[in-house]
Amino acid sequence: MQHQVVHIIDFGSQYTQLIARRVRELNVYCEIHPYNKLPELNAQVKGIILSGGPSSVLDSEAPLIDLDTLRRKVAVLGICYGAQLMVQKGGGRVQPSSTREYGRARLKMVQSNHVLFNNVTDNCQVWMSHSDTIGELPPGFEVIAHTDAVRVAAYAVTGEPTYGLQFHPEVMHTKHGKDILANFLYKVCACSGDWSAGSFVDETVAELRKQLGDDHVVLGLSGGVDSGVAAMLLHRAIGKRLHCIFIDNGLLRKNETRQVESAYGGLGLNVTHVDATSRFYKELSGVAEPERKRKIIGKVFIDVFDEKAHEISDEVGGPGVRWLGQGTIYPDVIESVSVKGPSATIKSHHNVGGLPDKMKLKVVEPLRNLFKDEVRRVGRAMEMNDALLSRHPFPGPGLGVRILGDITPEKVRMLQEADAIYIDELHAHGLYHQIWQAGTVFLPVRSVGVMGDERTYENVVCLRAVTSVDGMTADWFQFPHEFLASVSSAIINKVKGINRVVYDISSKPPSTIEWE
C-alpha cells in the first residue's frame, strides 16, 4: 500500500526531527529531505512543510529552494525560517529584529475562525526562536495572527493553500501546536491518517517476504529495542531462516545474557550466543582513551560476528546467508544526509557499519523509516513484552564507555553490581518510566572513607539520569533526596570496593548523556 505523504524540507533546524515526530503522531506518514535534494511531487504527496533553520534569509549563503516548484502545486506550511523564506522570495521584506524574541509568547488571532486555528484558543502560549522578523508581507499575503512583539506571527496567502508561522508549533511549549499541525494536515492537505503501527507491521512483513524470498538473514541481537523489534519483523517474515547472533562482550549489564536468551528464545527467535568476554578484555587491556576503546570494541565485535556468521552460513548450505539485518532507525538515515554534511565527531558510534563490506552481504533494514517511539509502538503491535520495549537506551560499547579509564574484570563487576542496584531501585520507587535514560559511571578516582571504624580507600561511582524526547537534548532528572540517599547507602553497603556515590546534574548540551 502506498501511503499519503507529507515532505518536510530541512534547512538545518534542531527541531526538524520533532516536526516529523509530531506529524507521525497524527497518523500521517512523512519524510525529511535536505533543502538541496528536493523530492519529486506525485499524487501521494499531500503537503510540504518548510522547517526552521539557524541561517538568516538575509545571509549571502542562506539555504534557498525554488518555491515555484512547490507553491500552488501542493499545500505548503513554512515554519520560522521557512515562513521568512517565502516572504523574502515573494517580494516582501525580512529584517533583523530590534530585540531577539526567544521563548514563550502569546498568540493574538486576527482571524480566529481561520482553518489553521480550529480548536486553538486565542491568546494561547507559543514558542518563538528567531532573530529576524517579517517587516512587510508580499502582495496577496495577509496576517492571521500576531504577538505583542511580532506583527506577523502567522500569515496566509490568498487563493492558495500556503501558510507561514513565525513560531514553532512542533515544540511542547506551544500549547496548541499539535492542533495547528492537525488542522494543516487534515483540513488543508486533506490527509486521511492512514499511517499506524499495525498497518506498518502487516505491510513490512509482506514486503520482507517478497524482498528476501527463500534467503537466510543474520542479525546482531543486542537486547535493545531496535534490534529486537527488527528481529521480530524478520522472524514473522522468514521464521527460522533468520539467525540472530548475540555477542557477550563482557561489558553488558548484570544478568543481561540470561535475560536476552530467555526473552527472545521465548518469542521463538533462533538465537546463537557467543561468549567473547576474554577476547574483548584482552584487546582492551591497558587502554584508557575513550575513542580507542570504542574503536577496539567495534572492531572485535565485527570480527567475532563475521566468524560466527560464516559458521552459520556453512551450516545452512546452498548459497548460505545472503543478508545482514540491521536495526537502523530513521534518525540514523536523516543524519547520513544532513543539510551540512557529516557533523563534527563528538564521539564515534558503535554499530556494525563495517560488516556489509567485510561479509559481502546485502543489507535489510525494516525499521529505517521509524523513530524510536514508533519502533516501540510497532513492538507493542506485535505483542512483544513491554519490559523489553520500555528499556532505557544502552550504549553499543556497553560498560566499556561507562568505565572511565582502563577496563578490568573487577571494575566491570563493581559497576554491574552498582548499576543493577540503581535500576532495581528506580523500578521499586516507580521512577524508571519517568526517565529516558539512566546508568552508573565508574570514575577513575578513589576516595577515603570510614567503614566499621576503619579507614577505606576505595572507588567512586556516579549516577546519571536524564529526561529527553530523542536524546538530542536532555535535562538531568530531579530525584527526591530520600531516593538518592537510599540508593547511595545500598550501593556502598552491598558492593565491595565502592565507598562513595555522586549524582551528575549536567544537561545536554553542554554535556553529553554518556561520559565517554
BAKOL-539120 format. One record per residue (C-alpha): x, y, z; chain; residue number from 1. Coordinates in steps of 0.2 Angstrom, whole numbers, plus 5000, padded with zeros to 4 digits. Layout:
BEGIN
SITE      x      y      z   chain     n
SITE      X      Y      Z       A   NUM
...
% end
This chain:
BEGIN
SITE      x      y      z   chain     n
SITE   5000   5000   5000       A     1
SITE   5006   5017   4996       A     2
SITE   5003   5029   5010       A     3
SITE   4999   5048   5008       A     4
SITE   5015   5058   5012       A     5
SITE   5020   5075   5018       A     6
SITE   5038   5080   5014       A     7
SITE   5047   5091   5027       A     8
SITE   5061   5101   5019       A     9
SITE   5075   5103   5031       A    10
SITE   5085   5119   5032       A    11
SITE   5096   5113   5047       A    12
SITE   5084   5116   5061       A    13
SITE   5087   5107   5078       A    14
SITE   5068   5104   5078       A    15
SITE   5066   5096   5061       A    16
SITE   5065   5078   5068       A    17
SITE   5052   5085   5081       A    18
SITE   5041   5091   5066       A    19
SITE   5042   5074   5059       A    20
SITE   5038   5065   5075       A    21
SITE   5023   5076   5078       A    22
SITE   5016   5073   5060       A    23
SITE   5019   5054   5063       A    24
SITE   5010   5055   5080       A    25
SITE   4995   5062   5070       A    26
SITE   4995   5046   5059       A    27
SITE   5002   5054   5044       A    28
SITE   5017   5047   5035       A    29
SITE   5031   5060   5032       A    30
SITE   5049   5060   5026       A    31
SITE   5063   5073   5029       A    32
SITE   5073   5079   5014       A    33
SITE   5088   5091   5014       A    34
SITE   5084   5108   5005       A    35
SITE   5097   5104   4992       A    36
SITE   5089   5087   4987       A    37
SITE   5070   5091   4985       A    38
SITE   5059   5076   4982       A    39
SITE   5048   5074   4967       A    40
SITE   5029   5078   4969       A    41
SITE   5017   5064   4964       A    42
SITE   4999   5060   4968       A    43
SITE   5003   5053   4986       A    44
SITE   5011   5070   4991       A    45
SITE   4998   5079   5001       A    46
SITE   5009   5093   5008       A    47
SITE   5025   5102   5011       A    48
SITE   5032   5108   5027       A    49
SITE   5047   5120   5027       A    50
SITE   5057   5119   5043       A    51
SITE   5066   5132   5053       A    52
SITE   5085   5134   5052       A    53
SITE   5100   5143   5060       A    54
SITE   5103   5154   5045       A    55
SITE   5096   5171   5041       A    56
SITE   5087   5173   5024       A    57
SITE   5097   5189   5023       A    58
SITE   5114   5180   5023       A    59
SITE   5123   5178   5006       A    60
SITE   5124   5160   5008       A    61
SITE   5107   5156   5015       A    62
SITE   5100   5140   5010       A    63
SITE   5087   5143   4996       A    64
SITE   5075   5132   4986       A    65
SITE   5064   5135   4970       A    66
SITE   5047   5139   4979       A    67
SITE   5039   5139   4962       A    68
SITE   5041   5120   4961       A    69
SITE   5030   5118   4977       A    70
SITE   5018   5133   4979       A    71
SITE   5001   5131   4971       A    72
SITE   5005   5113   4967       A    73
SITE   5003   5107   4984       A    74
SITE   4999   5114   5002       A    75
SITE   5014   5122   5010       A    76
SITE   5017   5127   5028       A    77
SITE   5033   5137   5032       A    78
SITE   5039   5137   5050       A    79
SITE   5051   5151   5056       A    80
SITE   5065   5151   5043       A    81
SITE   5053   5143   5030       A    82
SITE   5040   5156   5033       A    83
SITE   5053   5170   5031       A    84
SITE   5060   5162   5015       A    85
SITE   5043   5163   5007       A    86
SITE   5041   5181   5012       A    87
SITE   5058   5186   5005       A    88
SITE   5056   5176   4989       A    89
SITE   5038   5183   4987       A    90
SITE   5044   5201   4987       A    91
SITE   5041   5205   5005       A    92
SITE   5054   5211   5017       A    93
SITE   5063   5202   5031       A    94
SITE   5074   5212   5043       A    95
SITE   5084   5210   5059       A    96
SITE   5073   5211   5074       A    97
SITE   5077   5225   5086       A    98
SITE   5076   5213   5100       A    99
SITE   5078   5194   5098       A   100
SITE   5062   5185   5103       A   101
SITE   5066   5169   5111       A   102
SITE   5054   5159   5122       A   103
SITE   5036   5160   5127       A   104
SITE   5024   5172   5119       A   105
SITE   5005   5175   5117       A   106
SITE   4997   5172   5101       A   107
SITE   4983   5185   5096       A   108
SITE   4972   5180   5082       A   109
SITE   4967   5192   5068       A   110
SITE   4956   5179   5061       A   111
SITE   4950   5167   5075       A   112
SITE   4940   5157   5063       A   113
SITE   4954   5153   5051       A   114
SITE   4956   5135   5046       A   115
SITE   4973   5134   5055       A   116
SITE   4966   5139   5071       A   117
SITE   4951   5127   5073       A   118
SITE   4951   5121   5092       A   119
SITE   4965   5134   5096       A   120
SITE   4962   5146   5110       A   121
SITE   4965   5165   5107       A   122
SITE   4980   5172   5117       A   123
SITE   4987   5154   5119       A   124
SITE   5006   5151   5123       A   125
SITE   5018   5149   5108       A   126
SITE   5036   5146   5107       A   127
SITE   5047   5159   5097       A   128
SITE   5065   5157   5092       A   129
SITE   5071   5170   5079       A   130
SITE   5082   5185   5077       A   131
SITE   5075   5191   5061       A   132
SITE   5057   5197   5059       A   133
SITE   5045   5200   5044       A   134
SITE   5044   5218   5041       A   135
SITE   5032   5219   5026       A   136
SITE   5022   5205   5018       A   137
SITE   5021   5202   4999       A   138
SITE   5005   5206   4989       A   139
SITE   4992   5193   4992       A   140
SITE   4999   5188   5010       A   141
SITE   4988   5193   5025       A   142
SITE   4992   5192   5043       A   143
SITE   4981   5180   5053       A   144
SITE   4990   5181   5070       A   145
SITE   5002   5192   5079       A   146
SITE   5010   5193   5097       A   147
SITE   5014   5209   5107       A   148
SITE   5032   5209   5100       A   149
SITE   5029   5202   5082       A   150
SITE   5017   5209   5070       A   151
SITE   5017   5194   5058       A   152
SITE   5016   5179   5069       A   153
SITE   5006   5169   5056       A   154
SITE   5001   5173   5038       A   155
SITE   4990   5165   5024       A   156
SITE   4992   5168   5005       A   157
SITE   4976   5172   4997       A   158
SITE   4970   5160   4984       A   159
SITE   4982   5146   4988       A   160
SITE   4985   5133   5002       A   161
SITE   5001   5142   5008       A   162
SITE   5004   5147   5026       A   163
SITE   5018   5154   5037       A   164
SITE   5021   5153   5056       A   165
SITE   5034   5163   5064       A   166
SITE   5033   5152   5080       A   167
SITE   5037   5133   5082       A   168
SITE   5021   5123   5083       A   169
SITE   5031   5107   5085       A   170
SITE   5038   5110   5102       A   171
SITE   5028   5106   5118       A   172
SITE   5029   5124   5124       A   173
SITE   5017   5129   5110       A   174
SITE   5001   5123   5119       A   175
SITE   4990   5121   5104       A   176
SITE   5004   5116   5092       A   177
SITE   4998   5099   5088       A   178
SITE   4981   5106   5084       A   179
SITE   4988   5118   5072       A   180
SITE   4998   5104   5063       A   181
SITE   4982   5093   5063       A   182
SITE   4972   5107   5055       A   183
SITE   4986   5109   5042       A   184
SITE   4987   5090   5039       A   185
SITE   4968   5086   5039       A   186
SITE   4959   5102   5034       A   187
SITE   4971   5109   5022       A   188
SITE   4981   5094   5015       A   189
SITE   4965   5083   5016       A   190
SITE   4976   5068   5024       A   191
SITE   4966   5053   5029       A   192
SITE   4978   5047   5043       A   193
SITE   4982   5030   5035       A   194
SITE   4999   5028   5045       A   195
SITE   4999   5017   5060       A   196
SITE   5010   5004   5069       A   197
SITE   4998   4990   5065       A   198
SITE   4997   4994   5046       A   199
SITE   5016   4996   5046       A   200
SITE   5019   4978   5053       A   201
SITE   5007   4970   5040       A   202
SITE   5015   4979   5026       A   203
SITE   5033   4977   5031       A   204
SITE   5031   4958   5034       A   205
SITE   5023   4957   5017       A   206
SITE   5037   4967   5009       A   207
SITE   5051   4957   5018       A   208
SITE   5044   4941   5012       A   209
SITE   5044   4947   4994       A   210
SITE   5062   4955   4996       A   211
SITE   5070   4940   5004       A   212
SITE   5062   4926   4996       A   213
SITE   5070   4910   5002       A   214
SITE   5086   4918   5008       A   215
SITE   5094   4917   5025       A   216
SITE   5097   4933   5036       A   217
SITE   5109   4936   5050       A   218
SITE   5106   4949   5063       A   219
SITE   5116   4955   5078       A   220
SITE   5104   4955   5093       A   221
SITE   5110   4967   5106       A   222
SITE   5095   4965   5118       A   223
SITE   5090   4983   5114       A   224
SITE   5073   4989   5107       A   225
SITE   5079   4992   5089       A   226
SITE   5087   4976   5086       A   227
SITE   5074   4966   5095       A   228
SITE   5059   4974   5085       A   229
SITE   5069   4972   5069       A   230
SITE   5072   4954   5073       A   231
SITE   5053   4951   5077       A   232
SITE   5048   4958   5060       A   233
SITE   5061   4947   5051       A   234
SITE   5055   4932   5061       A   235
SITE   5037   4935   5056       A   236
SITE   5043   4936   5038       A   237
SITE   5055   4921   5036       A   238
SITE   5054   4912   5053       A   239
SITE   5070   4901   5056       A   240
SITE   5079   4907   5041       A   241
SITE   5083   4922   5052       A   242
SITE   5099   4919   5063       A   243
SITE   5101   4930   5077       A   244
SITE   5119   4932   5085       A   245
SITE   5120   4938   5102       A   246
SITE   5138   4943   5107       A   247
SITE   5143   4944   5125       A   248
SITE   5157   4956   5126       A   249
SITE   5159   4955   5145       A   250
SITE   5153   4973   5146       A   251
SITE   5134   4970   5147       A   252
SITE   5123   4974   5162       A   253
SITE   5121   4961   5176       A   254
SITE   5112   4945   5170       A   255
SITE   5109   4953   5153       A   256
SITE   5114   4937   5144       A   257
SITE   5102   4926   5153       A   258
SITE   5088   4939   5151       A   259
SITE   5091   4941   5132       A   260
SITE   5091   4922   5129       A   261
SITE   5076   4919   5139       A   262
SITE   5066   4934   5132       A   263
SITE   5070   4931   5114       A   264
SITE   5071   4912   5114       A   265
SITE   5053   4913   5122       A   266
SITE   5047   4923   5107       A   267
SITE   5053   4909   5095       A   268
SITE   5069   4918   5088       A   269
SITE   5083   4907   5083       A   270
SITE   5097   4915   5094       A   271
SITE   5115   4910   5094       A   272
SITE   5125   4915   5110       A   273
SITE   5144   4919   5108       A   274
SITE   5154   4922   5124       A   275
SITE   5168   4933   5118       A   276
SITE   5172   4941   5135       A   277
SITE   5190   4935   5136       A   278
SITE   5194   4941   5118       A   279
SITE   5187   4959   5122       A   280
SITE   5196   4960   5138       A   281
SITE   5212   4955   5130       A   282
SITE   5211   4968   5117       A   283
SITE   5206   4982   5129       A   284
SITE   5219   4978   5142       A   285
SITE   5228   4994   5147       A   286
SITE   5218   5005   5135       A   287
SITE   5211   5021   5144       A   288
SITE   5207   5033   5129       A   289
SITE   5189   5034   5125       A   290
SITE   5190   5034   5106       A   291
SITE   5202   5019   5106       A   292
SITE   5191   5009   5117       A   293
SITE   5176   5012   5106       A   294
SITE   5186   5008   5090       A   295
SITE   5193   4992   5098       A   296
SITE   5176   4986   5104       A   297
SITE   5168   4989   5087       A   298
SITE   5182   4980   5078       A   299
SITE   5182   4965   5089       A   300
SITE   5163   4964   5088       A   301
SITE   5164   4964   5069       A   302
SITE   5177   4951   5069       A   303
SITE   5168   4939   5081       A   304
SITE   5151   4942   5072       A   305
SITE   5159   4939   5055       A   306
SITE   5167   4922   5061       A   307
SITE   5150   4916   5068       A   308
SITE   5140   4922   5053       A   309
SITE   5152   4912   5042       A   310
SITE   5149   4896   5053       A   311
SITE   5130   4899   5051       A   312
SITE   5132   4901   5033       A   313
SITE   5141   4885   5031       A   314
SITE   5128   4876   5041       A   315
SITE   5113   4881   5031       A   316
SITE   5122   4876   5015       A   317
SITE   5117   4881   4997       A   318
SITE   5121   4899   4994       A   319
SITE   5122   4902   5013       A   320
SITE   5117   4918   5021       A   321
SITE   5115   4932   5009       A   322
SITE   5108   4946   5020       A   323
SITE   5113   4956   5035       A   324
SITE   5098   4963   5046       A   325
SITE   5101   4979   5055       A   326
SITE   5090   4989   5067       A   327
SITE   5094   5006   5058       A   328
SITE   5081   5019   5063       A   329
SITE   5075   5035   5054       A   330
SITE   5087   5047   5064       A   331
SITE   5102   5037   5058       A   332
SITE   5096   5039   5040       A   333
SITE   5092   5058   5042       A   334
SITE   5110   5061   5049       A   335
SITE   5118   5052   5034       A   336
SITE   5111   5065   5023       A   337
SITE   5111   5080   5034       A   338
SITE   5110   5098   5027       A   339
SITE   5128   5102   5031       A   340
SITE   5136   5086   5028       A   341
SITE   5144   5075   5041       A   342
SITE   5143   5083   5059       A   343
SITE   5159   5086   5069       A   344
SITE   5163   5070   5078       A   345
SITE   5160   5071   5096       A   346
SITE   5161   5053   5099       A   347
SITE   5161   5038   5087       A   348
SITE   5145   5027   5087       A   349
SITE   5146   5009   5089       A   350
SITE   5137   5000   5075       A   351
SITE   5140   4986   5063       A   352
SITE   5144   4998   5048       A   353
SITE   5159   4988   5043       A   354
SITE   5150   4971   5041       A   355
SITE   5141   4973   5024       A   356
SITE   5158   4976   5015       A   357
SITE   5168   4963   5025       A   358
SITE   5155   4950   5023       A   359
SITE   5149   4954   5005       A   360
SITE   5131   4954   5012       A   361
SITE   5116   4964   5006       A   362
SITE   5108   4974   5020       A   363
SITE   5090   4974   5025       A   364
SITE   5083   4987   5037       A   365
SITE   5065   4985   5042       A   366
SITE   5065   5000   5054       A   367
SITE   5074   5013   5043       A   368
SITE   5058   5024   5042       A   369
SITE   5054   5024   5060       A   370
SITE   5058   5035   5075       A   371
SITE   5062   5027   5092       A   372
SITE   5044   5029   5099       A   373
SITE   5037   5022   5083       A   374
SITE   5048   5007   5085       A   375
SITE   5041   5004   5102       A   376
SITE   5023   5005   5095       A   377
SITE   5027   4993   5082       A   378
SITE   5034   4981   5095       A   379
SITE   5018   4983   5105       A   380
SITE   5008   4980   5089       A   381
SITE   5017   4963   5088       A   382
SITE   5013   4960   5107       A   383
SITE   5031   4960   5112       A   384
SITE   5034   4961   5131       A   385
SITE   5033   4979   5137       A   386
SITE   5048   4976   5148       A   387
SITE   5059   4973   5133       A   388
SITE   5051   4988   5123       A   389
SITE   5052   5001   5138       A   390
SITE   5070   4998   5142       A   391
SITE   5082   5013   5143       A   392
SITE   5094   5015   5129       A   393
SITE   5111   5007   5132       A   394
SITE   5127   5012   5123       A   395
SITE   5133   5000   5110       A   396
SITE   5151   4998   5118       A   397
SITE   5142   4994   5134       A   398
SITE   5150   4997   5151       A   399
SITE   5166   5000   5141       A   400
SITE   5161   5018   5140       A   401
SITE   5154   5019   5157       A   402
SITE   5171   5014   5165       A   403
SITE   5182   5030   5164       A   404
SITE   5200   5024   5161       A   405
SITE   5206   5006   5158       A   406
SITE   5194   4991   5159       A   407
SITE   5197   4977   5171       A   408
SITE   5186   4962   5176       A   409
SITE   5185   4969   5194       A   410
SITE   5179   4986   5188       A   411
SITE   5166   4978   5177       A   412
SITE   5160   4968   5192       A   413
SITE   5158   4983   5203       A   414
SITE   5149   4993   5190       A   415
SITE   5137   4979   5186       A   416
SITE   5133   4977   5204       A   417
SITE   5131   4995   5207       A   418
SITE   5121   4998   5191       A   419
SITE   5109   4984   5195       A   420
SITE   5105   4991   5212       A   421
SITE   5102   5008   5205       A   422
SITE   5090   5001   5191       A   423
SITE   5081   4990   5203       A   424
SITE   5078   5005   5215       A   425
SITE   5071   5015   5200       A   426
SITE   5058   5001   5197       A   427
SITE   5054   4999   5215       A   428
SITE   5051   5018   5218       A   429
SITE   5041   5019   5202       A   430
SITE   5053   5031   5194       A   431
SITE   5060   5021   5179       A   432
SITE   5047   5025   5166       A   433
SITE   5049   5044   5171       A   434
SITE   5067   5044   5165       A   435
SITE   5073   5042   5147       A   436
SITE   5090   5035   5151       A   437
SITE   5098   5030   5167       A   438
SITE   5115   5022   5171       A   439
SITE   5130   5022   5183       A   440
SITE   5148   5028   5178       A   441
SITE   5164   5021   5186       A   442
SITE   5175   5036   5189       A   443
SITE   5194   5035   5188       A   444
SITE   5197   5041   5206       A   445
SITE   5197   5034   5223       A   446
SITE   5192   5042   5239       A   447
SITE   5195   5040   5258       A   448
SITE   5180   5033   5268       A   449
SITE   5177   5025   5285       A   450
SITE   5168   5008   5287       A   451
SITE   5167   5000   5304       A   452
SITE   5179   5012   5312       A   453
SITE   5192   5008   5299       A   454
SITE   5199   5019   5285       A   455
SITE   5195   5014   5267       A   456
SITE   5202   5020   5251       A   457
SITE   5190   5014   5238       A   458
SITE   5181   5018   5222       A   459
SITE   5168   5031   5217       A   460
SITE   5153   5029   5205       A   461
SITE   5142   5042   5198       A   462
SITE   5123   5040   5195       A   463
SITE   5116   5048   5179       A   464
SITE   5098   5050   5174       A   465
SITE   5090   5061   5161       A   466
SITE   5073   5066   5153       A   467
SITE   5073   5068   5134       A   468
SITE   5062   5065   5119       A   469
SITE   5075   5058   5107       A   470
SITE   5092   5060   5116       A   471
SITE   5097   5075   5106       A   472
SITE   5094   5087   5121       A   473
SITE   5092   5081   5139       A   474
SITE   5089   5088   5156       A   475
SITE   5095   5079   5172       A   476
SITE   5081   5071   5182       A   477
SITE   5077   5079   5199       A   478
SITE   5076   5065   5211       A   479
SITE   5069   5066   5229       A   480
SITE   5084   5067   5240       A   481
SITE   5077   5052   5250       A   482
SITE   5079   5042   5234       A   483
SITE   5097   5047   5231       A   484
SITE   5101   5043   5250       A   485
SITE   5093   5026   5249       A   486
SITE   5102   5021   5233       A   487
SITE   5119   5028   5239       A   488
SITE   5118   5018   5255       A   489
SITE   5113   5002   5246       A   490
SITE   5127   5003   5234       A   491
SITE   5140   5007   5247       A   492
SITE   5134   4993   5259       A   493
SITE   5132   4980   5246       A   494
SITE   5146   4982   5233       A   495
SITE   5163   4978   5239       A   496
SITE   5176   4991   5233       A   497
SITE   5164   5006   5232       A   498
SITE   5164   5019   5246       A   499
SITE   5157   5035   5238       A   500
SITE   5142   5039   5226       A   501
SITE   5139   5055   5217       A   502
SITE   5125   5062   5206       A   503
SITE   5128   5070   5189       A   504
SITE   5117   5086   5187       A   505
SITE   5123   5091   5170       A   506
SITE   5111   5094   5155       A   507
SITE   5114   5091   5136       A   508
SITE   5121   5102   5130       A   509
SITE   5134   5106   5135       A   510
SITE   5137   5089   5142       A   511
SITE   5133   5073   5133       A   512
SITE   5122   5059   5141       A   513
SITE   5136   5047   5142       A   514
SITE   5153   5052   5149       A   515
SITE   5163   5044   5136       A   516
% end
